[in-house]
Amino acid sequence: MPADQRPRFGGLVSEGGIRFAAWSQAARRLWVSIFDDQGNREIERLELRSEGEGVHALFVAGLGPGTRYGLRADGDYAPERALWFDPAKLLTDPYAVEIDRSYAYDWRLAQRRGEGADTAPLMPKAIAGALLKPLQAAPPLFQPGGLIYEIPVRAFTMLHPDIPEKLRGTVAALAHPVVVEHLKKLGVGAVELMPVTASIDERHLPPLGLRNAWGYNPVTFMALDPRLAPGGLAELRSTVAVLRQAGIGVILDLVFNHTGESDRLGPTLSLRGFDNQAYYRHTSDGRLANDTGTGNTVACDHPVVQEMILDALRHFVRDAGVDGFRFDLAPILGRVEGIFDAEAPLLRAMRDDALLADRVLIAEPWDIGPDGYQLGNFPPSFLEWNDKYRDDVRRFWRGDAGMVGALATRLAGSSDVFATNGKGASRTVNFIAAHDGMTLADIVRYERKHNEANGEQNRDGHNENLSWNNGVEGDADDPAVAVARRNDQHALLATLFASRGTIMLTAGDEFGRTQQGNNNAYAQDNEIIWLDWAGRDRALERYTALLAALRRAVPAFSDTSFLAGQPPAGSEIPDVAWLTETGAPLDEQSWQDPQRHRLVMILGGTNDDEPRLAVIINGDRRACMVTLPERDGFSWTAAIDAADISRPVPGRTVIFMIERARAGTREKRNGGR
């Protein structure tokens, strides 16, 4: 699609008026409701005309940018047949790119036809806007192998003392110089913004005095949430430009797998009211399919749904300039008649589209439907969240037996997962903690989840977190416990930054953020998830910055080819050597030793003149002596730590050593040149 080609649906402003267009195969009649400038009073209701093939449209002369509107649809009302038409329900245009207020759950939005009043007073109104001039096409800044920094937009700056209060919690705050400086210090290649499109609370939250703080419950797919982006699309576009100028890309986390209309008891807000049968998948007996665990599943194999999703992606590239997208519960996007297919039309269209083909595409490769775990099965060029990396690294540092081999595989790019479909390159996104689950600091602080604040008697969230507690919960004042926890955080961060391929760090994990053991804090729009900038662990933050600098200086880390233990072309030194602490290669017996908790990884350069890097991993609680292989003309020195490995390497640590050429050696090797 050419950059200036616009979608055929939505409220399209042109000279002299607005063309309203929507799709429904099953509706008999559709209307557009025009509201006053405050969006409170319906001043006109006009019927759209059928143009065939489910398209309903009408050009209304005299309207211009800023017009507030909603849509209505009528047809059979037969929930048992998945038909929910009700003209008393005002519907948000699926193609709206701006709404005048945030969604607020109200039980009246879910009333059945004939039971309740008009829902217009309860609904945001779409705002028709003038078309923005498309941005000049530019390739993504982010490249696989870099660092992705996951940001919950509101929580990230709500407590930041250096950001003006009126900006806190917004997309615009991410462009503030103090934020840009922090991101650059960490070597961030791209920020991944948790959902910024408008969402609604799940119906059980308001009675508990809670609200959804993550945003994974959208209503439509293009309109930004006014709480996060009060300046609308222009705010996102400006922030992307500022970050891009600083060398940082923007990736949007988007939810196309379900909507906030939930199950059959949920509210009618948009897609359900237009054509429930078409927009959502259903089981053979007519019930809503629930491969998402949220009550509904978007029918991503329907051509009109595919068109809508592609239009949304193009919109954010063309009009905001983002680098790419992360897809929540991504197997849904590849399900054809309920079965995942890596070559599904939607997944293929994303990779073939003129505007999208070069974008960063990241899959969360699991849902809860049949065969929902698809790690490694997405096609290139999709990157994939790698939960095997997360789990194996946690198990190793927890002290589980027999994890050295698994750790080496994860450090080397997870060839066991990605070698088949990766065409020689790893598509892994390595992470230890994400928004969903315990924070990195809580992994070493809480053996069990503490979700009591969620109001579900601690039943929600995962029970197995592969976490541990250094001491007794709540004894952080014990200096020995505090040191042990910090050391473990150092070790986890060092492992992440020493791993081959793309890595992801969740905002605040670099300075020890805690959620008080809550591993499902989606409903905590408060200090539980708001980042505590004033109380952050600055020493841990400095260490993370040092790791980031080392990673940038060592190309072997960000390389996405698999480590194979073989010399690259033009070298006699293997790309990696796996050694014991004595300097001997690990043999089969050593790899299989369930009590082995130590590993030395020696990374070679691209040629024999480049220095090697040693990553010494001691997961044992006991210190040990380490011997590194010597090479003529080089000597080992600390790359980060001041640790001298002629002394015992302490337990529960990662140490980086780098070869330095001795004075005069290079001239001798090069014949005096």
C-alpha positions in Angstrom: 0.0 0.0 0.0 1.4 3.4 -0.9 2.2 5.6 2.1 -0.5 8.1 1.3 -3.3 5.6 0.7 -5.9 5.7 3.5 -8.3 3.1 4.9 -11.7 2.9 3.3 -13.5 2.9 6.6 -13.9 5.4 9.4 -14.8 9.1 9.6 -12.9 10.4 6.6 -12.6 14.2 6.6 -12.4 15.8 3.1 -13.1 19.2 1.6 -16.7 20.0 2.2 -17.6 17.3 4.7 -17.0 13.8 6.2 -17.6 10.4 4.7 -18.6 7.9 7.4 -18.1 4.3 6.4 -18.4 1.0 8.4 -18.7 -2.7 7.7 -21.3 -5.2 8.8 -22.5 -8.2 6.9 -25.4 -9.0 9.2 -26.8 -5.6 10.1 -29.9 -4.4 8.3 -29.4 -0.7 9.1 -26.5 1.5 10.3 -26.6 5.2 11.5 -24.1 7.8 12.4 -25.0 9.9 15.4 -23.6 13.5 15.4 -23.0 15.1 18.8 -22.4 18.6 20.0 -18.9 20.0 20.6 -18.9 18.6 24.2 -20.0 15.2 23.0 -23.0 15.3 25.3 -26.0 15.9 23.1 -27.0 14.0 20.0 -27.9 16.6 17.5 -28.5 14.5 14.4 -28.9 10.8 13.4 -28.4 9.9 9.8 -28.7 6.5 8.2 -25.8 5.1 6.2 -26.5 3.6 2.8 -25.6 0.1 1.8 -23.0 0.0 -0.9 -22.9 -3.8 -1.1 -20.6 -6.5 0.4 -21.3 -5.3 3.9 -20.1 -1.7 3.3 -22.4 1.1 4.7 -21.4 4.7 4.0 -22.7 8.3 3.9 -21.1 11.6 3.0 -22.3 14.4 5.2 -21.7 17.9 3.9 -20.8 20.8 6.1 -19.0 18.7 8.8 -15.3 19.2 9.5 -12.4 18.2 11.8 -13.4 18.0 15.4 -16.9 16.5 14.7 -17.9 14.1 17.5 -19.8 11.1 16.5 -20.7 7.5 17.2 -22.4 4.7 15.2 -25.5 2.5 15.7 -26.5 -0.7 14.1 -29.8 -2.7 13.9 -30.7 -6.2 12.9 -31.7 -9.4 14.7 -31.2 -9.5 18.4 -30.6 -13.2 19.1 -27.7 -13.8 21.5 -28.2 -17.5 21.2 -27.3 -17.1 17.5 -24.5 -14.6 18.3 -26.5 -11.6 17.1 -26.5 -8.6 19.4 -27.9 -5.7 17.4 -29.4 -2.9 19.5 -29.7 0.7 18.1 -29.8 1.9 21.7 -26.2 1.0 22.0 -23.9 3.8 20.8 -20.9 2.1 19.2 -17.3 3.4 18.8 -16.1 3.5 15.2 -13.5 0.7 14.9 -11.5 3.1 12.8 -11.6 6.0 15.2 -8.1 7.4 15.8 -9.2 9.8 18.6 -11.9 9.7 21.3 -13.0 12.5 23.6 -12.7 10.7 26.9 -11.6 7.4 28.4 -13.8 4.4 28.7 -15.5 3.8 32.1 -17.1 0.5 32.8 -20.9 0.7 33.7 -23.2 -2.2 34.1 -25.7 -0.5 31.9 -23.4 -1.0 28.9 -24.2 -4.7 29.2 -28.0 -4.5 29.4 -29.9 -6.5 26.9 -32.0 -5.0 24.2 -35.2 -3.4 25.6 -33.9 -3.5 29.2 -32.0 -0.2 29.3 -31.8 3.3 28.0 -29.6 4.8 25.3 -25.9 4.3 26.2 -24.7 7.5 24.5 -24.2 9.3 27.8 -21.9 6.4 28.9 -19.7 6.2 25.8 -16.8 8.3 24.6 -17.4 9.9 21.2 -15.1 9.5 18.2 -13.5 12.7 17.0 -13.1 13.1 13.2 -9.7 14.6 12.5 -8.0 16.1 9.6 -5.5 13.8 7.9 -2.0 14.2 9.0 0.7 14.5 6.4 2.3 11.0 6.2 5.8 10.9 7.6 8.7 10.4 5.3 9.5 6.7 5.3 12.6 5.8 7.3 13.9 2.4 8.3 13.6 1.3 11.9 16.4 2.3 14.2 16.1 -0.9 16.2 17.9 -3.9 14.9 17.7 -7.5 16.3 20.4 -8.0 18.9 19.7 -4.7 20.6 18.2 -3.8 24.0 14.4 -3.4 24.3 13.1 -1.5 27.3 9.6 -2.4 28.2 7.7 0.6 29.6 4.3 0.9 31.3 3.6 4.4 30.2 1.6 5.7 33.1 3.5 3.9 35.9 6.9 4.9 34.5 6.7 8.6 35.3 3.9 9.1 37.8 6.4 9.5 40.6 9.3 11.0 38.7 10.3 14.1 40.7 12.1 15.8 37.7 9.1 15.6 35.3 6.5 18.4 35.5 3.4 17.1 37.3 1.1 17.8 34.3 3.2 15.5 32.1 3.6 12.6 34.5 2.0 9.4 33.4 1.7 10.4 29.7 3.4 9.5 26.4 4.8 13.1 26.2 6.7 12.5 29.5 8.8 9.9 27.6 10.3 12.7 25.5 11.5 14.7 28.6 15.3 15.1 28.7 15.7 13.2 32.0 14.0 10.2 30.5 16.0 10.4 27.3 19.2 10.6 29.3 18.3 7.6 31.3 17.5 5.5 28.2 20.7 6.5 26.6 22.7 5.6 29.7 21.2 2.1 29.5 22.0 1.8 25.8 18.3 1.3 24.9 17.8 0.4 21.3 14.0 0.7 21.4 11.3 1.4 24.1 8.4 -1.0 24.0 5.3 0.8 25.1 2.7 -1.3 26.9 -0.7 -0.7 25.3 -1.5 3.0 24.7 -4.7 2.4 22.8 -8.0 3.1 24.7 -9.0 0.3 27.0 -11.8 -0.4 29.5 -11.7 -2.0 33.0 -12.8 -5.6 33.4 -16.3 -5.6 35.0 -15.1 -7.1 38.3 -12.6 -4.2 39.0 -14.8 -1.2 39.8 -16.6 -2.9 42.8 -13.1 -3.6 44.2 -12.0 0.0 43.8 -9.4 -1.1 41.2 -8.8 -0.3 37.5 -6.8 -1.8 34.8 -3.3 -0.3 34.8 -1.7 -2.3 32.0 -4.1 -1.6 29.1 -4.5 -5.1 27.8 -8.3 -4.8 27.4 -8.8 -2.6 24.3 -12.1 -1.5 22.8 -10.8 -0.5 19.3 -7.4 -0.7 17.9 -6.4 2.8 16.7 -7.7 5.4 19.2 -5.2 6.3 21.9 -6.2 6.4 25.5 -6.8 10.1 26.5 -5.3 9.4 30.0 -2.0 8.3 28.4 -1.9 10.6 25.4 -4.1 13.6 26.1 -2.6 15.2 23.0 -3.7 12.4 20.8 -1.8 11.1 17.9 0.3 14.3 17.6 1.6 13.6 21.1 2.7 10.1 20.2 4.2 11.3 16.9 6.2 14.0 18.6 7.5 11.7 21.3 8.6 9.1 18.7 10.4 11.9 16.8 12.3 13.0 20.0 13.3 9.5 20.8 14.3 8.8 17.3 16.6 11.8 17.3 18.3 10.3 20.3 18.8 7.1 18.4 16.0 5.2 20.2 13.2 3.5 18.3 9.6 3.0 19.5 7.8 -0.4 19.5 4.1 -0.5 20.3 2.6 -3.4 22.3 -0.7 -4.0 20.6 -3.7 -6.3 21.5 -5.5 -7.7 18.5 -6.5 -11.0 20.1 -9.5 -9.9 22.1 -11.5 -6.8 23.1 -13.0 -5.4 26.3 -16.4 -6.6 25.3 -15.5 -9.8 27.1 -17.9 -12.8 27.2 -21.7 -12.9 26.7 -22.2 -10.9 29.9 -19.9 -8.2 28.8 -20.7 -4.7 27.5 -21.6 -3.8 23.9 -19.1 -1.1 22.8 -18.1 -1.6 19.2 -17.4 -4.8 17.3 -20.1 -6.8 19.1 -22.7 -4.3 18.1 -21.6 -4.1 14.4 -21.3 -7.8 13.6 -20.6 -10.2 16.5 -20.6 -13.2 14.2 -17.9 -11.8 11.9 -15.6 -10.0 14.3 -15.3 -12.8 16.9 -14.6 -16.5 16.7 -17.2 -18.9 17.9 -17.2 -22.6 18.7 -19.2 -25.1 16.8 -22.2 -24.7 19.2 -22.3 -21.0 18.7 -20.5 -19.9 21.9 -17.7 -17.3 21.9 -14.3 -19.0 21.6 -12.1 -18.1 24.5 -8.5 -18.8 23.4 -7.5 -15.7 25.3 -8.9 -16.3 28.8 -10.7 -12.9 28.5 -14.1 -14.1 27.2 -13.8 -13.5 23.5 -11.3 -14.1 20.7 -11.0 -11.8 17.6 -11.5 -13.6 14.3 -8.2 -12.8 12.8 -8.9 -15.2 9.9 -11.8 -13.0 8.7 -10.8 -10.8 5.7 -12.4 -7.7 7.1 -10.7 -8.2 10.5 -7.4 -8.7 8.7 -7.9 -5.4 6.8 -8.7 -3.6 10.0 -5.6 -4.9 11.8 -3.3 -4.1 8.8 -4.9 -0.6 8.6 -4.1 -0.1 12.3 -0.5 -1.1 11.8 -0.1 1.1 8.8 -1.6 4.0 10.7 1.0 3.8 13.5 3.9 3.5 11.0 2.6 6.2 8.5 1.3 8.7 11.0 3.4 8.1 14.1 6.7 6.7 12.7 7.0 3.7 15.0 9.7 1.1 14.5 7.5 -1.9 15.0 5.1 -3.9 17.1 4.9 -6.5 19.8 1.7 -8.7 19.5 0.0 -9.9 22.7 -1.1 -13.6 22.5 0.2 -13.7 18.9 -0.9 -17.2 18.0 -4.4 -15.8 17.7 -3.2 -13.7 14.8 -2.1 -16.9 13.0 -5.2 -19.1 13.8 -7.1 -20.2 10.7 -10.4 -21.8 11.7 -8.9 -22.1 15.1 -5.7 -23.8 14.1 -2.4 -22.0 14.2 -0.6 -21.7 10.9 2.7 -19.9 10.6 1.8 -19.0 7.0 -1.7 -17.6 7.9 -2.8 -14.8 5.6 -2.5 -12.1 8.3 1.0 -13.1 9.3 2.0 -13.3 5.7 0.4 -9.9 4.9 2.3 -8.2 7.7 5.6 -9.3 6.1 4.6 -8.6 2.6 3.0 -5.2 3.1 5.0 -2.2 1.6 4.7 -0.1 4.7 5.2 -3.0 7.2 7.7 -5.3 5.6 10.8 -3.7 7.3 9.2 -3.1 10.7 10.2 -4.9 13.9 7.6 -7.7 14.6 7.6 -9.4 18.0 5.4 -12.3 18.9 4.3 -13.3 22.4 4.2 -16.9 21.1 1.5 -18.4 23.3 -2.3 -18.3 24.0 -4.5 -20.7 26.0 -6.3 -22.3 23.0 -5.5 -25.7 21.5 -1.8 -26.0 20.6 -1.4 -22.5 21.9 2.3 -22.7 22.8 4.1 -21.9 19.6 7.5 -20.7 20.7 9.9 -21.0 17.8 7.2 -21.6 15.2 6.6 -18.1 14.0 8.1 -17.3 10.6 11.1 -15.0 10.1 11.3 -12.1 10.5 9.2 -12.4 13.7 11.2 -12.1 16.9 9.7 -14.1 19.8 9.5 -13.7 23.6 11.5 -16.6 24.9 10.0 -18.0 28.1 12.4 -20.9 28.0 15.2 -18.4 28.4 13.4 -16.8 31.3 12.7 -20.1 33.1 16.1 -21.7 32.6 18.1 -18.6 33.8 15.9 -18.4 36.9 16.3 -22.1 37.6 20.1 -21.9 37.3 20.3 -19.0 39.7 17.8 -20.5 42.1 20.2 -23.4 42.4 18.3 -26.1 40.6 20.4 -29.2 39.7 21.6 -29.9 36.3 21.1 -26.5 34.7 24.5 -25.7 33.2 23.7 -27.2 29.8 20.4 -25.3 29.6 22.1 -22.1 30.6 24.8 -22.4 27.9 22.1 -23.1 25.3 20.2 -19.9 26.3 23.4 -17.8 26.4 24.2 -19.1 22.9 20.9 -18.0 21.3 18.6 -20.9 22.0 19.3 -22.9 18.9 17.1 -25.7 20.2 14.2 -23.4 19.7 15.1 -21.2 16.7 17.6 -23.1 14.5 14.9 -24.8 12.4 12.9 -21.7 11.4 15.5 -19.1 12.1 17.6 -19.7 9.0 20.9 -19.5 10.9 19.9 -16.6 13.1 18.3 -16.5 16.5 14.9 -14.8 16.8 14.9 -14.9 20.5 13.9 -12.0 22.8 15.7 -12.9 26.0 14.2 -11.6 29.2 14.2 -12.6 32.9 11.3 -10.5 34.0 8.4 -8.7 32.2 5.3 -6.8 33.1 3.5 -10.1 33.6 5.1 -11.8 36.6 7.5 -10.9 39.4 9.9 -8.0 39.0 13.6 -8.9 38.9 14.0 -7.7 42.5 11.0 -9.7 43.7 12.4 -12.9 42.1 15.2 -12.9 44.7 13.0 -11.6 47.5 9.7 -13.7 47.4 9.4 -17.4 47.1 5.7 -17.1 46.7 3.3 -14.6 45.1 1.6 -11.9 47.2 -1.4 -10.8 45.1 -3.8 -10.0 48.0 -4.2 -6.4 46.9 -6.0 -7.7 43.7 -9.0 -8.7 45.7 -9.0 -12.4 44.6 -7.7 -14.0 47.8 -4.3 -14.5 46.1 -5.8 -17.0 43.6 -4.8 -15.0 40.5 -1.4 -15.0 38.8 1.0 -17.9 38.3 1.8 -20.1 41.3 5.2 -21.2 40.1 7.5 -18.2 39.7 10.9 -20.0 39.9 11.8 -17.4 42.5 13.6 -17.6 45.8 14.1 -15.8 49.0 17.5 -14.9 50.5 16.4 -15.1 54.1 13.0 -14.5 55.7 10.5 -12.4 53.8 10.4 -8.9 55.3 13.9 -9.0 56.8 15.4 -6.6 54.3 17.1 -4.7 57.2 19.5 -7.6 57.7 22.7 -6.4 56.0 23.7 -9.9 54.9 20.3 -10.6 53.3 20.4 -7.2 51.5 23.8 -8.0 50.1 22.7 -11.5 49.0 19.7 -10.1 47.2 21.7 -7.4 45.5 24.3 -9.9 44.4 21.6 -12.1 42.9 20.2 -9.2 41.0 23.7 -8.4 39.7 24.0 -12.0 38.6 20.6 -12.1 36.8 21.3 -8.8 35.0 24.8 -9.8 34.0 23.5 -13.1 32.6 20.9 -11.2 30.5 23.4 -8.7 29.1 25.8 -11.5 28.3 23.3 -13.4 26.2 23.3 -13.8 22.5 20.6 -12.0 20.5 17.9 -9.5 21.4 17.4 -8.8 25.1 14.5 -7.1 27.0 14.6 -5.2 30.3 11.5 -4.1 32.0 11.6 -0.5 33.2 12.8 -0.2 36.8 14.4 -3.6 37.0 17.7 -1.8 36.5 17.3 -0.1 39.9 15.5 -2.8 41.9 11.8 -1.9 41.5 9.5 -4.1 43.6 5.8 -4.9 43.4 5.8 -6.3 46.9 5.6 -9.8 45.5 2.5 -9.1 43.3 3.0 -11.1 40.1 -0.2 -10.0 38.4 -0.4 -6.3 39.2 -2.5 -5.4 36.2 -5.2 -3.8 38.4 -2.8 -1.8 40.6 -2.8 1.8 39.2 -0.9 3.0 42.3 2.4 2.9 44.1 2.5 -0.9 43.8 3.5 -0.5 40.1 4.5 3.2 39.9 8.3 3.4 39.6 9.9 4.8 42.8 12.5 7.0 41.2 13.4 8.7 44.5 14.1 5.5 46.3 15.8 3.6 43.5 19.0 1.6 44.0 21.5 3.8 42.3 24.4 1.4 42.7 22.4 -1.3 40.9 21.5 1.3 38.2 25.2 2.1 37.7 26.1 -1.5 37.4 23.4 -2.0 34.8 24.8 1.0 32.8 28.2 -0.7 33.0 26.7 -3.9 31.6 25.1 -1.9 28.8 28.4 -0.3 27.9 30.2 -3.6 27.8 27.4 -5.1 25.6 27.7 -2.3 23.2 31.5 -2.7 23.1 31.4 -6.5 22.4 29.7 -7.3 19.1 29.5 -11.0 19.9 26.7 -10.3 22.4 24.3 -8.6 19.9 25.2 -11.0 17.0 22.1 -13.0 16.3 23.9 -16.0 14.7 24.1 -19.1 17.0 27.2 -19.7 18.9 28.5 -23.0 17.5 32.0 -23.6 19.0 33.6 -23.2 15.5 36.0 -20.5 14.3 34.5 -17.9 12.0 35.9 -17.4 8.6 39.4 -15.9 8.8 40.1 -17.1 12.3 41.4 -20.0 14.1 39.7 -19.2 17.4 36.2 -20.6 18.0 33.3 -18.3 18.4 32.8 -19.8 21.9 34.5 -22.2 24.2 32.8 -23.7 27.3 35.2 -24.4 30.1 35.2 -25.5 33.7 36.7 -23.3 36.3 40.0 -25.1 35.9 40.2 -23.9 32.2 39.5 -27.4 30.8 36.8 -27.9 28.2 33.6 -29.2 29.6 33.2 -32.9 28.6 30.0 -34.9 28.5 30.4 -35.9 32.1 30.8 -32.3 33.2 27.8 -31.2 31.2 25.7 -33.9 32.8 26.9 -33.3 36.4 23.7 -32.3 38.3 25.9 -30.6 41.0 27.7 -28.4 38.5 26.8 -24.7 39.0 29.8 -23.1 37.4 30.5 -22.2 33.8 33.1 -20.2 31.9 32.2 -18.9 28.5 35.0 -17.6 26.3 33.8 -15.6 23.3 36.2 -15.2 20.4 36.4 -12.2 18.0 35.9 -12.1 14.3 39.6 -12.6 13.8 42.6 -13.8 15.7 43.8 -10.2 16.5 40.7 -9.3 18.4 40.6 -9.9 22.2 38.5 -12.6 23.7 36.0 -12.0 26.4 35.5 -14.4 29.3 32.2 -14.6 31.2 32.8 -16.4 34.5 29.6 -17.7 36.0 29.7 -19.0 39.5 26.2 -20.1 40.6 27.5 -22.0 43.6 27.4 -20.3 47.0 31.0 -21.2 47.5 34.0 -19.3 46.1 36.3 -21.0 43.6 39.6 -20.5 41.8 39.3 -19.9 38.1 42.0 -20.4 35.5 41.6 -18.8 32.1 43.5 -20.0 29.0 46.4 -17.8 28.1 47.3 -16.6 24.7 50.6 -15.2 23.5 50.7 -11.5 23.4 47.6 -11.0 25.6 46.7 -10.9 29.2 43.4 -11.0 31.0 42.0 -7.9 32.8 38.7 -7.1 34.4 36.1 -5.8 32.0 33.8 -4.4 34.6 34.5 -5.7 38.1 37.7 -4.9 39.8 37.8 -8.5 40.8 41.3 -10.1 40.5 40.7 -13.7 39.5 44.1 -14.7 41.0 41.9 -14.6 44.1 38.9 -16.9 44.5 35.9 -15.9 42.5 33.1 -15.3 45.0 29.9 -17.4 44.9 26.7 -16.3 43.2 28.4 -13.9 40.8 29.2 -13.2 37.1 32.6 -11.7 36.3 33.7 -10.4 32.9 37.4 -10.6 31.9 38.7 -9.2 28.6 42.0 -9.9 26.9 44.3 -6.9 26.4 47.2 -7.0 23.9 50.6 -6.5 25.6 52.6 -3.5 24.5 54.5 -4.2 21.3 52.8 -7.5 20.6 50.5 -6.2 17.8 53.5 -4.7 15.9 55.3 -8.1 16.0 52.3 -10.0 14.8 51.8 -7.5 11.9 55.5 -7.6 10.9 56.3 -4.2 12.4 53.5 -2.3 10.5 
